[in-house]
Amino acid sequence: MNRKRIVLIAVALVAVVVAVLAWLGVFNRLFGDGYSAPACEQLPTRAEATQAMSRNGGLAQKLAAVGPGVEVAVSTPCSDSNRALVVVRVGTGEEEAAARSVLRESDGFGVPATVERR
């Protein structure tokens, strides 16, 4: 085989591997999905987050129905226990992908929400 053909085959193999890894979501797991919660001082109050979750009970139920390991709750991730967001806790990669899909396809809770794997 000549050198050009070997390089072409190598480039094609790398492209196929990258495409398969992207399809499997490996890059999102390694580098995150690009979402980060707002700074603590920008989060809503615990009461506002709780009220938003109550107003959007259908979304919370839809998320919980994604799998047996899914829990939807209000969480206080900061030292200020009055600042909160909605957290969707999942147990598996499949639940994580499904929960993220539900959140992307919905109008959300009206307050920041995040997905965490236990």
Secondary structure, 3 states (H helix, E strand, C coil): CCHHHHHHHHHHHHHHHHHHHHHHCHHHHHHCCCCCCCCHHHCCEHHHHHHHHHHCHHHHHHHHCCCCCCEEEEECCCCCCCECEEEEEECCHHHHHHHHHHHHHCCCCCCCEEEEEC
